[in-house]
Amino acid sequence: MDIFTTVTKLGGGTLPQDRIIDGKDLMPLMQGTAPNSEHEFMFHYCDDYLHSVRWQDTSSNTTWKVHYISPSFSEGENACYGSKVCSCSGENVVHHVPPLLYNLSNDPFEGNPLPNNSVFYRDVIQKTQLAVAHHNSTLYPVPQQLYGLKNTWDPRLQLCCGTFPFCWCSKESKS
């Protein structure tokens, strides 16, 4: 992620050389010294599911976004409207076939998808599909890190004022 690269560079560290780090330093963008993100494509995931892809087309200075899956925001039994927690898959999402395409340069709030017979639709979808295929070819499975017992409260990770396991703190320590 860009946060890792940015914080590493801000702290004067060096990025690991034994793996691919696709994160970019965000400071030039945040300081206004760079007009755009260094990423041509951004892949937006929800859990393990690719929901959308943003493409920054520098040749036309246009930013596009393609939606493949969206949470079901509308009201109803399978919707996440009002719950503030949306599912990433299953019956609580909408699969867009064909995908929705937005011109973020003209429609930053994604209010009006372009019709799939528009002049740009086929070309943008094709370019994005190639980027997704390339992206998928760079992925490899890793063990899940936050599931089941690995995502539960662990007393060994708590602040301990007394002698473990008696870690009750009666008041905040100044030390």
N, C-alpha and C positions, 0 to 999 in steps of 0.2 A: 504494500500500500504506500501511497505517497507520504503518509504521516511518518512512517519508519525512515524513509530516505531523508525527508525534511529535517526531522529531529536529529538524526545522526549527523547530518552536515552542520546544523546549528550548533551542536555540541562539539564540533571539531573532530568527530570520529571518522572512520573509514568504513565503507560498505563491505560486507563479506564478498570475497572473490570466488568462493567455492560453490556458488549457486547463482541462478538468474534472479536478479532484483529488478522487477519492472517498474518499481515506484520512481517517481520523478521528484526533484526538489521543488516544492511549491513557493519558496520565498520570492523568486523573481515575479511570479504571478501575483502574490499577495502584496508585494511592494510596488507593483505597477510598472516594473521594468520590462516585463514580457506581456505582450498583448493577449496571448492564448496559452492554454495548457500545452505541454510538450506531447501529450497523448493524442494520437490521431484517433484512436478508438478507445472507448471506455465501456467495459462490460459490467452491467448491473445485475447482480445476483441477489436472490432471496434464498437462503440456505444453499442447497446445491443446484438450484434451478436458475438458468439464465433467463431473466425477465425482459431485459431490453439492452440495446447497444446504442451508444452515442458516437456519431462520426463527425469529426471536425474536418471538413473538406477545405483544405487551404487553397486549392486551385480556384474555388468560387467564393471563398471566405464565408461559407455557409455551414451551420451546424445542424445536423440531422439527428433524429432519434427514432429508432425502430423498436416497437413494443411487440414481443411475442406472447407474453403472459402478463396479466394484470390482476391484482386482487379484486374481488367482487365487492365494490364499494357501495353499490345500490342497497337500498333497504330490502330486507327479506330474510328468510330462514338461513340461507347460506352466505350472507353478506357480513362484512366486517364494519359496516357503517355504524359509527357511534361506539364501537367496542374498543377502538384504538389499537387493536391487535388483529392483524390480517394474516391469513395463511399464505404459504408459499406455493402450495400444490393442492391437488385433490379437487373436490367439488366446490371449494371456496375461491377458486380463481377462474379467470376467463382466458381461454387460449384464443389468440387472434390469428385466424386463418382466413384470408391472408393477413400478414402482420400490419399493424398500424404504423404509419409514417408521419412524423411531425417535422416541420421546418422550424427548429428552435430559434433561428435568427429572426424570423418573422412572427413566431407564435411561441414565446418562451414559456407560457403557462400550459402548453399542450392542450389547447381547447378545440382545435380544428384539424383532425387528421386529413392528410391529403388523400384524394380518391385514388384507388389502385390503378386507374387508367390515366393518371396524370403524366405529364412529360417526364418528371424526375423519378417517379415511383420505381419503375423497373430497374433503372440504373443504380439508384441508391440501395435498393434491396439486394441487388446482385453484388455490389461492392461490399455491403455489410455481411452477406452470407459467406463470401470469401474470407473476410476477416474473422468471422466466427469459426470457420473450418480451420484456419491457421491457429487461432487461439486454442481450440480444442486439441490440436495436435501437440501443443506444448504442455498440456496438463497431464499429471500422473497422480494416481491415488495416494493419499497419505492417511495414516490412522486418524480417526476422529479424536479430538482432544477434549471437547466439552459435551459429554453425554453421560448418562447414568451416574455411576458412582464418582466419575471424574468431575462432576458438576454439582457436588453437594458440599454442605458446610463441613469444614475440617477444623477441629479445635486446635490443631498444631499450627494453623495459620493465623490464629487470633493473637491480639496484643495480650501479653501476660504480665500482670503486675506482681503476682505472687510466685510461688513455686509450682511449676507444671505438675499435675493438671489442675491445680487450684488457682485459677487465673482471675479471681474476682478483683475488680478494681473499685475501691470505695470513693476515690476522687481522682481527678486528672493529675498526672504527675508533671512536674515542671522540668524533669530531666530529659 
